Structure formats: structure tokens, C-alpha cells
Amino acid sequence: MPRSHAQSTNTANQGNSDPADGGQGGTQVPLLPTAPIDPLPLPLTPANAVTSLWAGFGTLYRIPAQASLPTSKSKSKSNATQIVKHIHMSASDLAAARSSASDLRKLHSYLAESAFYVHLAPTLPPASVPVATLDISKSSMHGDSQAADGLYTDLVLVLSDLSPAFPMDGDACAPFSPTHAQSVLAWLARFHAHFWRRSRLLEDTRYLWRPTGSYWHLATRQAELERARRARGDPWAWIVAGAEYWDLLLTKEPRWGRQTLVHGDAKAANVLFSESGDTCALVDFQYVGRGCGMRDVVYLVATSVDMARCGEYAQVIEDWYWKVLVRELAVGEHSAPPGLAECLDMFEVALLDWCRFMCGWGRWGNVKWVGKVVDAIRVKWEERRQKGWRPNDNEYST
């Protein structure tokens, strides 16, 4: 059975079973509908369960389409099934979560996903950037927690089921062939271009609950950084030593760090393909936020793509991502996209930052390929770090 939206599961071997949010998200709770859960006539039975969510915080279901739901926003009931993501926390669970940084941040990640589906996903063109459509979003807050920290006892998302159009799980197709890789990179380029042109949407924290996208950026992974710093004999120790510099370029440098909206968790498990593999949709937007689009590209390539079959990374980036981004941004008024040389520099820094995370978490994905690229770019980026290099117009004027 296609998992469709079942990607928010236990995936310790894929690097995000202990997500952190670095305390980000601000104090303002997103504009989400709140209503009691009980009145929803949803058949959330064991027979309809697809999988449990991370740490037993809830369950993902595939249910018969509920055409009679009074608050459904769906314009079409042609799908035979819907996906329900139900996060449930008892009062005692919430009390325990408040003393656990990883639990608290995971709960916040579902709010980030809810805010995306409520406010940002409807702006995407369904033909070129397909995502699930939200039929219902309901949450039940616990006491005065909405004003305090946004926690909830129940959160339900009822989403369209993407599996009829995209029946192939990304995990089953990994490592991705050139056809699959090109499909996902083009999706990412169109996704990034869409929000690049709509930067004003990303300025309102009510609509974008997590200000920085990506589950592995440095502010979220201080424990892993300390673990990496204590390690001895790691050939990537020079990357760990530059952790703050890579983060400065990718997160705090305005030219790179605030470009667009990033998916934040673009790996095989969160991709669904058509039978031919030449089109795809992405799911699991828990780590969506503003940032450098190359974070998504690096994470995908470094974990889920058969680079031995795809060729040199510079050519892959140029042909399958950058050219699509440039073409999409040629329409309308907006800031010019980065040139190819700048785009490749961003890719390399994002790759170094990904290695920084792996040094503290554990290596997985295309480790040998990553190691070869890192060795090839080491001198360039160690010299730049020592000089305090920053991207500028003069650097990329030609």
C-alpha cells in the first residue's frame, strides 16, 4: 500500500527521529482553526490505520472520502480516500513534553506543517507543484496553552490522498535514477521559484510559523555540534570547526539565507512518484521555513540520489535545478535568481553544513560520494573561511 502521507514516522536511520527546532517559531501561534475534535465523524479505526507517528504521538489513517464533512474545504470529492494525520496528546503527555526539548519541538513541527497547509499550500499551482490539499484542520488546545506555547491535546489534518496520481513511494525508488532525480529537482525548483516571487507571504510569522526551514540547521542541532566537537580523529573535523561560518552564510547572510521557502526535509521518504517517475509530489512539511533553497537540493542529492548514474553534481544542478529555477523566475517582477556559479557555491556550503550535522548525528546516505566532493572543495572553502569571505555582487558579476 502506498504510504502517501505516512512519511512522519520513526526514521532513525534517516536522520530525523529526534528533530529539534532550536526554540524557533517565536511566541506567536499560527492562525489555525480551533474546534473540538470529537464532533468530526471520522472512521479513525485500527483497520484504517496506516502507521503510527513519531514517538507514538498519533496515527496516520487512510479513510473513505468523507463527502459529508460540514467544514470540508475540498473542491472535489472525486478521490475515493483521504489521509488523516491525527496527533493526540493527553494532559500527562503534554506535561512530559514540556520537559523534553525534542518532544516539544516535534509537537511544534506539526503546527508548522498545519500553518503551511492552511496558509501557503493553497497558493501553489497544482499542475506544476502538486501537494496535498487540506480539507480540514482542527485542533483542541489545552487550557491557556495557545497563548503560552501553542501546545494542543489533539490536532487533526484531513488531506487529499495523493496516491491515485502518485502511487510510487520514494523509498521504493531510492536511490533515485536520473529520471526520478530530475523529477524531484524540478519540483523543488518550481517550489522555490513560487515563493521567491512571493516573499511578502514569508514576512508574516502568523502564516510561516517556523522562520528558518530545514530540520538540521545549526540552531536546531547544538547537541549534535557538541558531540561532533568532542570526537577525535574525524577527517571532517575541519568542517565542524567551521560550523558557525557555514551557518552564517546559509542562515544569517541575507543574500543566501532569506531567498525563499524551503521544504526542509526533502528526502526519498517524503516523495511520491507517478508510475513513470517523471512527475512527483512532496509531503511532510513539518520543517518548512524560509532559507536557502540549496539546503533542499543538498539533502536530496546527499541522501536519496544515485549520483553514480546521474553524473557530475555541477551538471546535475545546472540542468535539472538551476535552469528550471531561472525559467520559472523569468515571469513577473522579482529579484534576479543567482547565477550558476553562485548557485554551485551555495550547494557546496550547504553540503559542508550537512556534513557538520552528520558528524554529530551519524553518517548516512551517499557518504562515499559526499566524501569525494568534500575532499575536492576543502582547500577552496578553508581558505574562504579563514579570510571571512562573504558573497557579493563583485564575486558573481561575470
C-alpha positions, -999 to +999 in steps of 0.1 A: +000+000+000+014+034-009+022+053+023+011+086+008+014+110+038+029+083+061+064+098+060+062+113+095+072+080+111+101+065+130+130+071+107+160+069+130+182+056+102+173+086+081+185+113+104+154+129+119+139+108+147+150+135+172+141+167+154+148+200+171+137+234+164+162+254+184+134+272+202+124+288+170+089+295+159+086+326+180+059+332+205+031+338+181+009+308+174-001+304+137-036+313+126-051+278+128-088+269+132-095+256+167-125+234+174-133+203+194-122+171+177-150+149+189-177+161+165-158+151+134-174+119+121-141+103+111-137+065+110-104+065+128-103+028+134-074+003+136-085-011+103-079+023+086-045+030+103-015+033+081+012+039+106+019+055+140+036+089+141+069+096+157+072+086+194+036+074+194+023+109+193-005+100+170-016+079+140-019+084+103-050+069+086-063+064+051-101+066+052-130+066+028-137+101+015-160+119+039-181+140+015-205+149+043-180+167+065-195+201+071-163+221+072-145+205+044-127+229+021-122+203-007-135+215-041-136+179-054-147+147-038-136+125-067-109+108-046-120+076-030-099+081+000-085+108+023-055+109+046-059+118+082-030+129+104-041+128+140-017+139+167-030+132+202-015+142+235-031+136+269-026+162+297+002+140+312+018+137+277+019+174+274+034+178+309+061+154+299+067+170+266+073+204+282+104+189+299+117+173+268+132+196+241+129+170+214+092+162+222+083+198+225+099+207+192+083+178+174+049+189+186+057+224+173+067+209+139+031+197+134+020+233+139+044+244+113+030+218+089-006+229+097+003+265+091+018+256+057-013+237+046-037+263+058-020+294+045+007+287+020-001+255+002-032+269-014-011+295-033+008+267-051-001+259-088-014+223-085-003+213-120+034+221-116+039+219-078+015+193-066+009+189-029-020+175-009-049+198-004-062+204+030-098+195+036-100+201+074-076+214+101-089+212+136-071+215+169-081+214+206-059+235+228-050+225+263-060+252+288-043+285+281-015+268+261-025+286+229-014+319+244+016+304+261+033+279+238+008+267+212+006+231+225-026+211+219-042+179+231-054+170+196-045+181+161-062+167+130-053+173+094-076+158+068-058+158+034-064+147-001-049+113-009-021+117-035-016+080-041-040+077-071-019+102-091+014+093-074+013+056-064+050+050-061+068+056-028+100+074-029+117+049-006+108+021-030+125+041-059+157+050-039+184+056-047+168+077-074+176+071-111+182+101-133+145+102-142+134+103-106+161+127-096+153+151-124+116+150-114+122+159-078+148+186-085+124+202-110+097+201-084+120+218-059+130+245-084+094+253-091+085+253-054+114+276-046+106+299-075+070+302-065+078+316-030+108+335-043+083+356-063+060+359-032+085+369-005+058+390+012+040+359+022+071+348+042+073+380+062+041+373+082+050+350+111+013+342+115+015+323+082+050+310+085+054+296+119+090+284+116+112+313+105+141+291+094+135+260+073+154+226+075+154+202+103+192+200+105+203+237+105+227+246+133+203+264+157+184+232+159+214+209+165+235+222+192+237+188+210+250+172+178+275+200+174+289+195+208+291+157+202+310+163+170+334+187+187+342+160+213+350+134+186+387+126+180+402+117+146+373+126+124+386+136+089+357+161+088+369+179+120+377+209+098+341+211+088+329+210+124+354+238+132+337+260+106+301+253+118+293+289+126+307+301+094+287+277+072+256+287+092+264+324+088+264+321+050+233+299+048+211+314+075+223+349+085+237+361+052+207+379+036+218+372+001+216+335+007+197+329+039+163+345+031+158+336-005+127+315-005+106+289+013+124+255+017+107+222+023+131+213+050+131+175+048+134+167+011+144+131+011+132+099-006+107+090+022+088+123+016+084+119-022+057+102-042+061+095-079+038+088-108+042+054-123+065+067-150+086+085-124+088+117-144+064+137-121+062+137-084+047+153-053+062+160-019+047+155+015+056+161+052+061+199+055+069+199+092+103+217+087+092+242+061+105+277+066+125+305+050+160+298+038+185+289+011+170+266-015+202+247-018+195+231+016+168+211+000+189+202-031+218+191-010+197+170+013+180+152-016+213+146-035+233+136-005+207+111+008+185+098-020+200+101-055+223+076-073+249+101-083+270+075-100+242+073-126+235+110-127+269+124-134+289+154-120+270+173-095+277+207-112+260+194-144+231+179-124+225+212-106+227+232-138+205+211-160+179+198-136+175+225-110+191+259-119+177+261-155+142+253-142+146+280-115+157+306-140+129+298-164+103+300-136+117+333-123+117+348-158+080+355-153+069+386-133+088+411-112+112+398-086+148+397-076+170+380-102+179+344-095+215+336-086+239+328-114+251+293-119+285+300-102+267+314-071+243+285-071+271+260-071+288+278-042+256+276-022+254+239-029+289+234-017+284+253+015+251+235+022+269+202+016+296+212+042+268+222+066+251+188+060+284+171+069+286+192+101+253+177+111+263+141+102+295+145+123+273+147+154+244+126+143+260+098+123+268+093+087+241+080+063+231+084+027+256+088-001+285+090+023+313+080-001+301+104-028+298+132-003+333+125+010+348+127-025+331+161-031+342+174+003+378+164-004+377+182-037+363+215-023+382+216+010+411+239+000+387+264-016+364+267+014+391+265+041+408+295+025+375+314+022+366+307+058+400+319+071+395+351+051+359+356+063+347+356+027+311+367+021+291+365-012+288+398-030+280+413-064+316+416-074+322+380-068+295+369-092+294+398-116+307+378-146 
